[in-house]
Amino acid sequence: MRLSYLLLAVWLWVLPGAAVAQDTRLVIVEQAGCIYCVHWDRDVAPEYPKTAEGRAAPLRRVDIGDLPEDLKLKSRPVLTPTFILVQDGQEVARLEGYPGEDFFWPLLNRMLDEAGIERTIPEETKS
């Protein structure tokens, strides 16, 4: 019985400091006819889910004209594509426009770093 109380006390003491996993997503805000969205889809989208960044922040696509109510954004996007890093639906970082693949990855990694989001290297790329 004492052991049960001891374990309960330890659990209650440790629980408040335990890290809570957050739902992290990279939201792409797009619209029909957006040529830069097409370029991103061609250059980045096929590989994105296979990368450490894509695993850390899976992609969610939304239309600029129909923004979901569950997203708490700092401001309404006006450009497409706009990439919004969200944790538990709350915006933590934003990249407006698509600067090309060579610039996209470093900018995305800066967003992830500043938000404190860890990435792991996919097993198939480890040597």
N, CA, C and O atoms as CSV, one atom per row, in Angstrom:
chain,resi,resn,atom,element,x,y,z
A,1,MET,N,N,0.824,-1.193,0.000
A,1,MET,CA,C,0.000,0.000,0.000
A,1,MET,C,C,0.868,1.257,0.000
A,1,MET,O,O,0.613,2.201,-0.748
A,2,ARG,N,N,1.916,1.255,0.864
A,2,ARG,CA,C,2.806,2.411,0.912
A,2,ARG,C,C,3.503,2.612,-0.430
A,2,ARG,O,O,3.717,3.742,-0.868
A,3,LEU,N,N,3.855,1.501,-1.076
A,3,LEU,CA,C,4.514,1.580,-2.373
A,3,LEU,C,C,3.587,2.247,-3.396
A,3,LEU,O,O,4.043,3.033,-4.227
A,4,SER,N,N,2.308,1.938,-3.335
A,4,SER,CA,C,1.346,2.561,-4.245
A,4,SER,C,C,1.290,4.062,-4.039
A,4,SER,O,O,1.281,4.820,-5.009
A,5,TYR,N,N,1.251,4.502,-2.788
A,5,TYR,CA,C,1.235,5.937,-2.496
A,5,TYR,C,C,2.536,6.612,-2.936
A,5,TYR,O,O,2.530,7.731,-3.449
A,6,LEU,N,N,3.646,5.909,-2.725
A,6,LEU,CA,C,4.938,6.444,-3.130
A,6,LEU,C,C,4.997,6.599,-4.649
A,6,LEU,O,O,5.436,7.635,-5.148
A,7,LEU,N,N,4.565,5.588,-5.378
A,7,LEU,CA,C,4.566,5.661,-6.836
A,7,LEU,C,C,3.625,6.764,-7.330
A,7,LEU,O,O,3.951,7.481,-8.277
A,8,LEU,N,N,2.479,6.897,-6.701
A,8,LEU,CA,C,1.538,7.952,-7.069
A,8,LEU,C,C,2.154,9.327,-6.811
A,8,LEU,O,O,2.027,10.225,-7.644
A,9,ALA,N,N,2.810,9.499,-5.683
A,9,ALA,CA,C,3.435,10.782,-5.361
A,9,ALA,C,C,4.528,11.125,-6.369
A,9,ALA,O,O,4.620,12.269,-6.815
A,10,VAL,N,N,5.351,10.154,-6.727
A,10,VAL,CA,C,6.408,10.384,-7.708
A,10,VAL,C,C,5.795,10.723,-9.056
A,10,VAL,O,O,6.252,11.650,-9.724
A,11,TRP,N,N,4.785,10.002,-9.460
A,11,TRP,CA,C,4.129,10.244,-10.747
A,11,TRP,C,C,3.545,11.649,-10.796
A,11,TRP,O,O,3.695,12.341,-11.803
A,12,LEU,N,N,2.884,12.084,-9.730
A,12,LEU,CA,C,2.296,13.426,-9.687
A,12,LEU,C,C,3.371,14.503,-9.661
A,12,LEU,O,O,3.143,15.609,-10.150
A,13,TRP,N,N,4.533,14.201,-9.103
A,13,TRP,CA,C,5.630,15.155,-9.046
A,13,TRP,C,C,6.295,15.297,-10.414
A,13,TRP,O,O,6.674,16.403,-10.799
A,14,VAL,N,N,6.441,14.206,-11.149
A,14,VAL,CA,C,7.122,14.208,-12.438
A,14,VAL,C,C,6.203,14.694,-13.549
A,14,VAL,O,O,6.666,15.367,-14.469
A,15,LEU,N,N,4.936,14.376,-13.490
A,15,LEU,CA,C,3.990,14.664,-14.568
A,15,LEU,C,C,3.969,16.121,-15.016
A,15,LEU,O,O,4.022,16.363,-16.222
A,16,PRO,N,N,3.896,17.107,-14.121
A,16,PRO,CA,C,3.818,18.483,-14.607
A,16,PRO,C,C,5.018,18.909,-15.440
A,16,PRO,O,O,4.870,19.769,-16.309
A,17,GLY,N,N,6.187,18.351,-15.214
A,17,GLY,CA,C,7.371,18.726,-15.961
A,17,GLY,C,C,7.581,17.912,-17.217
A,17,GLY,O,O,8.502,18.186,-17.987
A,18,ALA,N,N,6.748,16.924,-17.435
A,18,ALA,CA,C,6.921,16.069,-18.608
A,18,ALA,C,C,6.573,16.832,-19.876
A,18,ALA,O,O,5.629,17.621,-19.906
A,19,ALA,N,N,7.345,16.585,-20.909
A,19,ALA,CA,C,7.084,17.237,-22.188
A,19,ALA,C,C,5.852,16.627,-22.836
A,19,ALA,O,O,5.692,15.407,-22.877
A,20,VAL,N,N,5.001,17.479,-23.332
A,20,VAL,CA,C,3.798,17.032,-24.005
A,20,VAL,C,C,4.044,17.128,-25.504
A,20,VAL,O,O,4.437,18.182,-26.004
A,21,ALA,N,N,3.819,16.052,-26.211
A,21,ALA,CA,C,4.023,16.046,-27.658
A,21,ALA,C,C,3.026,16.992,-28.311
A,21,ALA,O,O,1.840,16.993,-27.983
A,22,GLN,N,N,3.526,17.790,-29.234
A,22,GLN,CA,C,2.670,18.724,-29.938
A,22,GLN,C,C,2.465,18.249,-31.360
A,22,GLN,O,O,3.347,17.637,-31.962
A,23,ASP,N,N,1.285,18.539,-31.887
A,23,ASP,CA,C,0.980,18.226,-33.273
A,23,ASP,C,C,1.568,19.337,-34.134
A,23,ASP,O,O,1.073,20.464,-34.133
A,24,THR,N,N,2.618,19.014,-34.861
A,24,THR,CA,C,3.318,19.986,-35.700
A,24,THR,C,C,3.000,19.704,-37.151
A,24,THR,O,O,3.056,18.557,-37.597
A,25,ARG,N,N,2.666,20.754,-37.890
A,25,ARG,CA,C,2.341,20.642,-39.311
A,25,ARG,C,C,2.954,21.811,-40.066
A,25,ARG,O,O,3.143,22.898,-39.519
A,26,LEU,N,N,3.260,21.565,-41.332
A,26,LEU,CA,C,3.581,22.637,-42.247
A,26,LEU,C,C,2.353,22.807,-43.123
A,26,LEU,O,O,2.013,21.931,-43.918
A,27,VAL,N,N,1.696,23.938,-42.967
A,27,VAL,CA,C,0.491,24.225,-43.734
A,27,VAL,C,C,0.909,24.995,-44.982
A,27,VAL,O,O,1.584,26.020,-44.886
A,28,ILE,N,N,0.512,24.505,-46.142
A,28,ILE,CA,C,0.712,25.257,-47.371
A,28,ILE,C,C,-0.630,25.857,-47.758
A,28,ILE,O,O,-1.618,25.154,-47.968
A,29,VAL,N,N,-0.627,27.179,-47.844
A,29,VAL,CA,C,-1.832,27.901,-48.265
A,29,VAL,C,C,-1.666,28.144,-49.757
A,29,VAL,O,O,-0.696,28.767,-50.189
A,30,GLU,N,N,-2.613,27.651,-50.539
A,30,GLU,CA,C,-2.490,27.702,-51.988
A,30,GLU,C,C,-3.821,28.102,-52.615
A,30,GLU,O,O,-4.833,28.249,-51.931
A,31,GLN,N,N,-3.791,28.274,-53.928
A,31,GLN,CA,C,-5.022,28.563,-54.662
A,31,GLN,C,C,-4.862,28.081,-56.096
A,31,GLN,O,O,-3.749,27.951,-56.606
A,32,ALA,N,N,-5.982,27.823,-56.726
A,32,ALA,CA,C,-5.971,27.394,-58.128
A,32,ALA,C,C,-5.332,28.479,-58.983
A,32,ALA,O,O,-5.579,29.668,-58.779
A,33,GLY,N,N,-4.507,28.061,-59.946
A,33,GLY,CA,C,-3.867,29.002,-60.849
A,33,GLY,C,C,-2.570,29.597,-60.341
A,33,GLY,O,O,-1.964,30.428,-61.018
A,34,CYS,N,N,-2.135,29.186,-59.157
A,34,CYS,CA,C,-0.894,29.714,-58.574
A,34,CYS,C,C,0.299,28.991,-59.200
A,34,CYS,O,O,0.529,27.814,-58.923
A,35,ILE,N,N,1.053,29.692,-60.041
A,35,ILE,CA,C,2.177,29.074,-60.738
A,35,ILE,C,C,3.294,28.685,-59.769
A,35,ILE,O,O,3.979,27.686,-59.992
A,36,TYR,N,N,3.488,29.457,-58.697
A,36,TYR,CA,C,4.530,29.113,-57.735
A,36,TYR,C,C,4.144,27.884,-56.912
A,36,TYR,O,O,5.013,27.135,-56.465
A,37,CYS,N,N,2.837,27.678,-56.712
A,37,CYS,CA,C,2.360,26.447,-56.062
A,37,CYS,C,C,2.683,25.247,-56.959
A,37,CYS,O,O,3.096,24.195,-56.472
A,38,VAL,N,N,2.494,25.413,-58.264
A,38,VAL,CA,C,2.813,24.356,-59.224
A,38,VAL,C,C,4.304,24.035,-59.182
A,38,VAL,O,O,4.694,22.867,-59.205
A,39,HIS,N,N,5.137,25.076,-59.122
A,39,HIS,CA,C,6.584,24.861,-59.048
A,39,HIS,C,C,6.965,24.111,-57.766
A,39,HIS,O,O,7.794,23.201,-57.800
A,40,TRP,N,N,6.361,24.494,-56.640
A,40,TRP,CA,C,6.652,23.807,-55.381
A,40,TRP,C,C,6.206,22.347,-55.464
A,40,TRP,O,O,6.911,21.444,-55.013
A,41,ASP,N,N,5.033,22.132,-56.043
A,41,ASP,CA,C,4.535,20.758,-56.199
A,41,ASP,C,C,5.486,19.920,-57.053
A,41,ASP,O,O,5.673,18.733,-56.788
A,42,ARG,N,N,6.077,20.519,-58.056
A,42,ARG,CA,C,7.006,19.813,-58.931
A,42,ARG,C,C,8.366,19.610,-58.258
A,42,ARG,O,O,8.935,18.521,-58.325
A,43,ASP,N,N,8.888,20.663,-57.607
A,43,ASP,CA,C,10.249,20.648,-57.076
A,43,ASP,C,C,10.384,19.949,-55.722
A,43,ASP,O,O,11.366,19.247,-55.480
A,44,VAL,N,N,9.411,20.139,-54.848
A,44,VAL,CA,C,9.567,19.743,-53.442
A,44,VAL,C,C,8.564,18.685,-52.987
A,44,VAL,O,O,8.936,17.749,-52.279
A,45,ALA,N,N,7.317,18.819,-53.378
A,45,ALA,CA,C,6.247,17.977,-52.833
A,45,ALA,C,C,6.505,16.479,-52.918
A,45,ALA,O,O,6.213,15.775,-51.952
A,46,PRO,N,N,7.040,15.948,-54.030
A,46,PRO,CA,C,7.228,14.492,-54.077
A,46,PRO,C,C,8.198,13.960,-53.010
A,46,PRO,O,O,8.012,12.857,-52.495
A,47,GLU,N,N,9.215,14.737,-52.686
A,47,GLU,CA,C,10.210,14.289,-51.712
A,47,GLU,C,C,9.889,14.695,-50.283
A,47,GLU,O,O,10.385,14.077,-49.341
A,48,TYR,N,N,9.068,15.721,-50.108
A,48,TYR,CA,C,8.851,16.295,-48.782
A,48,TYR,C,C,8.499,15.263,-47.708
A,48,TYR,O,O,9.127,15.280,-46.649
A,49,PRO,N,N,7.536,14.373,-47.921
A,49,PRO,CA,C,7.181,13.436,-46.844
A,49,PRO,C,C,8.286,12.439,-46.500
A,49,PRO,O,O,8.246,11.808,-45.444
A,50,LYS,N,N,9.266,12.295,-47.384
A,50,LYS,CA,C,10.360,11.344,-47.165
A,50,LYS,C,C,11.526,11.960,-46.408
A,50,LYS,O,O,12.459,11.251,-46.031
A,51,THR,N,N,11.489,13.264,-46.180
A,51,THR,CA,C,12.596,13.973,-45.547
A,51,THR,C,C,12.412,14.070,-44.038
A,51,THR,O,O,11.324,13.843,-43.510
A,52,ALA,N,N,13.504,14.414,-43.355
A,52,ALA,CA,C,13.423,14.639,-41.911
A,52,ALA,C,C,12.475,15.793,-41.606
A,52,ALA,O,O,11.734,15.750,-40.624
A,53,GLU,N,N,12.500,16.822,-42.446
A,53,GLU,CA,C,11.606,17.963,-42.254
A,53,GLU,C,C,10.148,17.544,-42.425
A,53,GLU,O,O,9.282,17.950,-41.649
A,54,GLY,N,N,9.885,16.735,-43.441
A,54,GLY,CA,C,8.526,16.279,-43.696
A,54,GLY,C,C,7.991,15.355,-42.615
A,54,GLY,O,O,6.791,15.327,-42.343
A,55,ARG,N,N,8.886,14.606,-42.007
A,55,ARG,CA,C,8.452,13.739,-40.902
A,55,ARG,C,C,8.213,14.535,-39.635
A,55,ARG,O,O,7.339,14.198,-38.837
A,56,ALA,N,N,8.995,15.596,-39.450
A,56,ALA,CA,C,8.839,16.433,-38.263
A,56,ALA,C,C,7.604,17.323,-38.366
A,56,ALA,O,O,6.953,17.610,-37.362
A,57,ALA,N,N,7.286,17.759,-39.587
A,57,ALA,CA,C,6.148,18.657,-39.811
A,57,ALA,C,C,5.408,18.209,-41.068
A,57,ALA,O,O,5.602,18.778,-42.142
A,58,PRO,N,N,4.562,17.192,-40.934
A,58,PRO,CA,C,3.809,16.716,-42.097
A,58,PRO,C,C,2.996,17.842,-42.749
A,58,PRO,O,O,2.550,18.779,-42.088
A,59,LEU,N,N,2.823,17.714,-44.048
A,59,LEU,CA,C,2.169,18.747,-44.842
A,59,LEU,C,C,0.657,18.716,-44.689
A,59,LEU,O,O,0.042,17.651,-44.635
A,60,ARG,N,N,0.078,19.890,-44.623
A,60,ARG,CA,C,-1.376,20.060,-44.646
A,60,ARG,C,C,-1.676,21.133,-45.686
A,60,ARG,O,O,-1.136,22.236,-45.602
A,61,ARG,N,N,-2.512,20.834,-46.649
A,61,ARG,CA,C,-2.857,21.772,-47.711
A,61,ARG,C,C,-4.197,22.439,-47.401
A,61,ARG,O,O,-5.171,21.780,-47.037
A,62,VAL,N,N,-4.218,23.771,-47.558
A,62,VAL,CA,C,-5.476,24.508,-47.393
A,62,VAL,C,C,-5.587,25.543,-48.510
A,62,VAL,O,O,-4.579,26.024,-49.029
A,63,ASP,N,N,-6.809,25.872,-48.868
A,63,ASP,CA,C,-7.076,26.870,-49.892
A,63,ASP,C,C,-7.184,28.243,-49.245
A,63,ASP,O,O,-7.811,28.398,-48.196
A,64,ILE,N,N,-6.568,29.238,-49.879
A,64,ILE,CA,C,-6.574,30.600,-49.321
A,64,ILE,C,C,-7.984,31.154,-49.166
A,64,ILE,O,O,-8.224,32.010,-48.314
A,65,GLY,N,N,-8.909,30.679,-49.973
A,65,GLY,CA,C,-10.284,31.161,-49.893
A,65,GLY,C,C,-11.148,30.416,-48.899
A,65,GLY,O,O,-12.303,30.785,-48.686
A,66,ASP,N,N,-10.608,29.369,-48.284
A,66,ASP,CA,C,-11.385,28.544,-47.353
A,66,ASP,C,C,-10.483,28.096,-46.209
A,66,ASP,O,O,-10.227,26.904,-46.041
A,67,LEU,N,N,-10.006,29.055,-45.426
A,67,LEU,CA,C,-9.103,28.735,-44.319
A,67,LEU,C,C,-9.874,28.041,-43.198
A,67,LEU,O,O,-10.928,28.518,-42.779
A,68,PRO,N,N,-9.351,26.921,-42.717
A,68,PRO,CA,C,-10.039,26.196,-41.642
A,68,PRO,C,C,-10.057,26.989,-40.333
A,68,PRO,O,O,-9.117,27.718,-40.017
A,69,GLU,N,N,-11.113,26.834,-39.605
A,69,GLU,CA,C,-11.266,27.557,-38.339
A,69,GLU,C,C,-10.352,27.028,-37.247
A,69,GLU,O,O,-10.121,27.722,-36.257
A,70,ASP,N,N,-9.824,25.816,-37.400
A,70,ASP,CA,C,-8.974,25.266,-36.352
A,70,ASP,C,C,-7.558,25.837,-36.376
A,70,ASP,O,O,-6.779,25.584,-35.457
A,71,LEU,N,N,-7.213,26.603,-37.411
A,71,LEU,CA,C,-5.900,27.241,-37.475
A,71,LEU,C,C,-5.962,28.620,-36.823
A,71,LEU,O,O,-6.810,29.444,-37.165
A,72,LYS,N,N,-5.056,28.857,-35.882
A,72,LYS,CA,C,-4.974,30.159,-35.216
A,72,LYS,C,C,-3.774,30.891,-35.807
A,72,LYS,O,O,-2.636,30.697,-35.379
A,73,LEU,N,N,-4.051,31.735,-36.799
A,73,LEU,CA,C,-2.998,32.423,-37.534
A,73,LEU,C,C,-2.791,33.830,-36.998
A,73,LEU,O,O,-3.721,34.465,-36.500
A,74,LYS,N,N,-1.535,34.313,-37.111
A,74,LYS,CA,C,-1.226,35.676,-36.669
A,74,LYS,C,C,-1.873,36.704,-37.583
A,74,LYS,O,O,-2.258,37.786,-37.139
A,75,SER,N,N,-1.992,36.365,-38.850
A,75,SER,CA,C,-2.684,37.222,-39.809
A,75,SER,C,C,-3.138,36.357,-40.980
A,75,SER,O,O,-2.631,35.255,-41.192
A,76,ARG,N,N,-4.084,36.866,-41.721
A,76,ARG,CA,C,-4.604,36.128,-42.872
A,76,ARG,C,C,-3.567,36.155,-43.994
A,76,ARG,O,O,-3.059,37.226,-44.325
A,77,PRO,N,N,-3.242,35.008,-44.587
A,77,PRO,CA,C,-2.299,34.986,-45.708
A,77,PRO,C,C,-2.870,35.751,-46.904
A,77,PRO,O,O,-4.075,35.725,-47.155
A,78,VAL,N,N,-1.985,36.430,-47.634
A,78,VAL,CA,C,-2.424,37.160,-48.828
A,78,VAL,C,C,-1.713,36.659,-50.078
A,78,VAL,O,O,-2.171,36.916,-51.191
A,79,LEU,N,N,-0.603,35.951,-49.913
A,79,LEU,CA,C,0.157,35.418,-51.039
A,79,LEU,C,C,0.063,33.899,-51.070
A,79,LEU,O,O,-0.102,33.254,-50.034
A,80,THR,N,N,0.169,33.335,-52.268
A,80,THR,CA,C,0.279,31.883,-52.383
A,80,THR,C,C,1.509,31.557,-53.215
A,80,THR,O,O,1.812,32.246,-54.189
A,81,PRO,N,N,2.201,30.520,-52.829
A,81,PRO,CA,C,1.963,29.756,-51.611
A,81,PRO,C,C,2.501,30.492,-50.393
A,81,PRO,O,O,3.466,31.252,-50.485
A,82,THR,N,N,1.872,30.259,-49.265
A,82,THR,CA,C,2.387,30.672,-47.966
A,82,THR,C,C,2.530,29.396,-47.151
A,82,THR,O,O,1.615,28.575,-47.084
A,83,PHE,N,N,3.694,29.246,-46.535
A,83,PHE,CA,C,3.993,28.069,-45.712
A,83,PHE,C,C,3.949,28.510,-44.262
A,83,PHE,O,O,4.695,29.398,-43.849
A,84,ILE,N,N,3.064,27.880,-43.487
A,84,ILE,CA,C,2.879,28.265,-42.093
A,84,ILE,C,C,3.166,27.049,-41.217
A,84,ILE,O,O,2.504,26.017,-41.325
A,85,LEU,N,N,4.150,27.191,-40.362
A,85,LEU,CA,C,4.480,26.144,-39.409
A,85,LEU,C,C,3.568,26.309,-38.208
A,85,LEU,O,O,3.540,27.372,-37.588
A,86,VAL,N,N,2.820,25.262,-37.874
A,86,VAL,CA,C,1.882,25.331,-36.759
A,86,VAL,C,C,2.151,24.204,-35.770
A,86,VAL,O,O,2.536,23.096,-36.143
A,87,GLN,N,N,1.937,24.521,-34.509
A,87,GLN,CA,C,1.976,23.521,-33.445
A,87,GLN,C,C,0.645,23.606,-32.723
A,87,GLN,O,O,0.243,24.664,-32.240
A,88,ASP,N,N,-0.024,22.474,-32.662
A,88,ASP,CA,C,-1.359,22.402,-32.063
A,88,ASP,C,C,-2.281,23.483,-32.638
A,88,ASP,O,O,-3.062,24.097,-31.911
A,89,GLY,N,N,-2.178,23.707,-33.964
A,89,GLY,CA,C,-3.043,24.644,-34.651
A,89,GLY,C,C,-2.643,26.099,-34.538
A,89,GLY,O,O,-3.283,26.958,-35.145
A,90,GLN,N,N,-1.597,26.401,-33.777
A,90,GLN,CA,C,-1.155,27.780,-33.539
A,90,GLN,C,C,0.062,28.086,-34.410
A,90,GLN,O,O,1.037,27.334,-34.398
A,91,GLU,N,N,0.013,29.173,-35.156
A,91,GLU,CA,C,1.128,29.575,-36.002
A,91,GLU,C,C,2.364,29.889,-35.165
A,91,GLU,O,O,2.296,30.625,-34.181
A,92,VAL,N,N,3.505,29.309,-35.581
A,92,VAL,CA,C,4.773,29.608,-34.913
A,92,VAL,C,C,5.787,30.237,-35.868
A,92,VAL,O,O,6.734,30.882,-35.419
A,93,ALA,N,N,5.604,30.060,-37.171
A,93,ALA,CA,C,6.509,30.653,-38.162
A,93,ALA,C,C,5.816,30.663,-39.510
A,93,ALA,O,O,4.850,29.935,-39.742
A,94,ARG,N,N,6.346,31.528,-40.416
A,94,ARG,CA,C,5.699,31.684,-41.718
A,94,ARG,C,C,6.741,32.021,-42.778
A,94,ARG,O,O,7.697,32.755,-42.529
A,95,LEU,N,N,6.528,31.462,-43.967
A,95,LEU,CA,C,7.319,31.788,-45.153
A,95,LEU,C,C,6.325,32.131,-46.253
A,95,LEU,O,O,5.517,31.295,-46.658
A,96,GLU,N,N,6.394,33.370,-46.732
A,96,GLU,CA,C,5.458,33.802,-47.773
A,96,GLU,C,C,6.137,33.712,-49.124
A,96,GLU,O,O,7.212,34.276,-49.328
A,97,GLY,N,N,5.504,33.000,-50.047
A,97,GLY,CA,C,6.047,32.814,-51.378
A,97,GLY,C,C,6.949,31.591,-51.445
A,97,GLY,O,O,7.318,31.008,-50.426
A,98,TYR,N,N,7.289,31.222,-52.657
A,98,TYR,CA,C,8.190,30.093,-52.895
A,98,TYR,C,C,9.424,30.620,-53.613
A,98,TYR,O,O,9.357,30.985,-54.786
A,99,PRO,N,N,10.555,30.659,-52.905
A,99,PRO,CA,C,11.766,31.242,-53.475
A,99,PRO,C,C,12.579,30.284,-54.338
A,99,PRO,O,O,13.673,30.632,-54.781
A,100,GLY,N,N,12.068,29.101,-54.579
A,100,GLY,CA,C,12.800,28.076,-55.308
A,100,GLY,C,C,13.358,27.050,-54.342
A,100,GLY,O,O,13.552,27.327,-53.159
A,101,GLU,N,N,13.613,25.861,-54.867
A,101,GLU,CA,C,14.036,24.742,-54.023
A,101,GLU,C,C,15.326,25.030,-53.265
A,101,GLU,O,O,15.452,24.649,-52.101
A,102,ASP,N,N,16.282,25.693,-53.903
A,102,ASP,CA,C,17.574,25.950,-53.252
A,102,ASP,C,C,17.449,26.831,-52.015
A,102,ASP,O,O,18.263,26.725,-51.098
A,103,PHE,N,N,16.441,27.698,-51.978
A,103,PHE,CA,C,16.239,28.570,-50.827
A,103,PHE,C,C,15.182,28.033,-49.872
A,103,PHE,O,O,15.209,28.332,-48.678
A,104,PHE,N,N,14.250,27.237,-50.400
A,104,PHE,CA,C,13.154,26.737,-49.575
A,104,PHE,C,C,13.665,25.914,-48.393
A,104,PHE,O,O,13.266,26.156,-47.253
A,105,TRP,N,N,14.547,24.941,-48.655
A,105,TRP,CA,C,14.994,24.039,-47.588
A,105,TRP,C,C,15.724,24.766,-46.458
A,105,TRP,O,O,15.418,24.513,-45.293
A,106,PRO,N,N,16.671,25.655,-46.748
A,106,PRO,CA,C,17.308,26.376,-45.636
A,106,PRO,C,C,16.332,27.255,-44.852
A,106,PRO,O,O,16.432,27.354,-43.629
A,107,LEU,N,N,15.392,27.890,-45.552
A,107,LEU,CA,C,14.411,28.716,-44.849
A,107,LEU,C,C,13.484,27.871,-43.985
A,107,LEU,O,O,13.152,28.258,-42.865
A,108,LEU,N,N,13.067,26.722,-44.498
A,108,LEU,CA,C,12.236,25.813,-43.709
A,108,LEU,C,C,13.004,25.326,-42.483
A,108,LEU,O,O,12.450,25.279,-41.384
A,109,ASN,N,N,14.266,24.967,-42.660
A,109,ASN,CA,C,15.056,24.501,-41.518
A,109,ASN,C,C,15.247,25.596,-40.477
A,109,ASN,O,O,15.273,25.310,-39.280
A,110,ARG,N,N,15.379,26.833,-40.912
A,110,ARG,CA,C,15.477,27.933,-39.949
A,110,ARG,C,C,14.183,28.040,-39.149
A,110,ARG,O,O,14.220,28.241,-37.935
A,111,MET,N,N,13.034,27.908,-39.824
A,111,MET,CA,C,11.744,27.953,-39.131
A,111,MET,C,C,11.660,26.838,-38.092
A,111,MET,O,O,11.247,27.068,-36.956
A,112,LEU,N,N,12.051,25.638,-38.488
A,112,LEU,CA,C,12.002,24.499,-37.573
A,112,LEU,C,C,12.952,24.688,-36.397
A,112,LEU,O,O,12.600,24.387,-35.256
A,113,ASP,N,N,14.159,25.188,-36.673
A,113,ASP,CA,C,15.135,25.432,-35.604
A,113,ASP,C,C,14.620,26.466,-34.614
A,113,ASP,O,O,14.693,26.260,-33.402
A,114,GLU,N,N,14.101,27.572,-35.124
A,114,GLU,CA,C,13.608,28.633,-34.249
A,114,GLU,C,C,12.421,28.180,-33.408
A,114,GLU,O,O,12.197,28.703,-32.317
A,115,ALA,N,N,11.663,27.213,-33.909
A,115,ALA,CA,C,10.533,26.665,-33.150
A,115,ALA,C,C,10.964,25.534,-32.225
A,115,ALA,O,O,10.156,25.014,-31.455
A,116,GLY,N,N,12.250,25.148,-32.300
A,116,GLY,CA,C,12.750,24.073,-31.438
A,116,GLY,C,C,12.269,22.700,-31.843
A,116,GLY,O,O,12.142,21.813,-30.999
A,117,ILE,N,N,11.997,22.510,-33.121
A,117,ILE,CA,C,11.475,21.230,-33.606
A,117,ILE,C,C,12.636,20.365,-34.079
A,117,ILE,O,O,13.375,20.734,-34.992
A,118,GLU,N,N,12.780,19.219,-33.446
A,118,GLU,CA,C,13.862,18.294,-33.788
A,118,GLU,C,C,13.490,17.473,-35.010
A,118,GLU,O,O,12.323,17.159,-35.246
A,119,ARG,N,N,14.521,17.136,-35.780
A,119,ARG,CA,C,14.348,16.292,-36.947
A,119,ARG,C,C,15.272,15.100,-36.830
A,119,ARG,O,O,16.375,15.201,-36.291
A,120,THR,N,N,14.812,13.967,-37.341
A,120,THR,CA,C,15.651,12.774,-37.388
A,120,THR,C,C,15.895,12.414,-38.836
A,120,THR,O,O,15.038,12.614,-39.696
A,121,ILE,N,N,17.058,11.888,-39.091
A,121,ILE,CA,C,17.412,11.479,-40.452
A,121,ILE,C,C,16.702,10.171,-40.748
A,121,ILE,O,O,16.807,9.224,-39.968
A,122,PRO,N,N,15.976,10.100,-41.866
A,122,PRO,CA,C,15.316,8.834,-42.225
A,122,PRO,C,C,16.323,7.697,-42.311
A,122,PRO,O,O,17.443,7.897,-42.780
A,123,GLU,N,N,15.940,6.513,-41.865
A,123,GLU,CA,C,16.836,5.351,-41.820
A,123,GLU,C,C,17.492,5.039,-43.150
A,123,GLU,O,O,18.671,4.687,-43.189
A,124,GLU,N,N,16.746,5.162,-44.246
A,124,GLU,CA,C,17.297,4.774,-45.542
A,124,GLU,C,C,18.415,5.695,-46.021
A,124,GLU,O,O,19.150,5.338,-46.941
A,125,THR,N,N,18.560,6.906,-45.395
A,125,THR,CA,C,19.627,7.820,-45.805
A,125,THR,C,C,20.838,7.746,-44.894
A,125,THR,O,O,21.865,8.354,-45.194
A,126,LYS,N,N,20.747,7.021,-43.799
A,126,LYS,CA,C,21.884,6.888,-42.878
A,126,LYS,C,C,22.899,5.938,-43.488
A,126,LYS,O,O,22.547,4.964,-44.154
A,127,SER,N,N,24.169,6.245,-43.246
A,127,SER,CA,C,25.203,5.325,-43.750
A,127,SER,C,C,26.142,4.907,-42.653
A,127,SER,O,O,27.071,4.137,-42.895
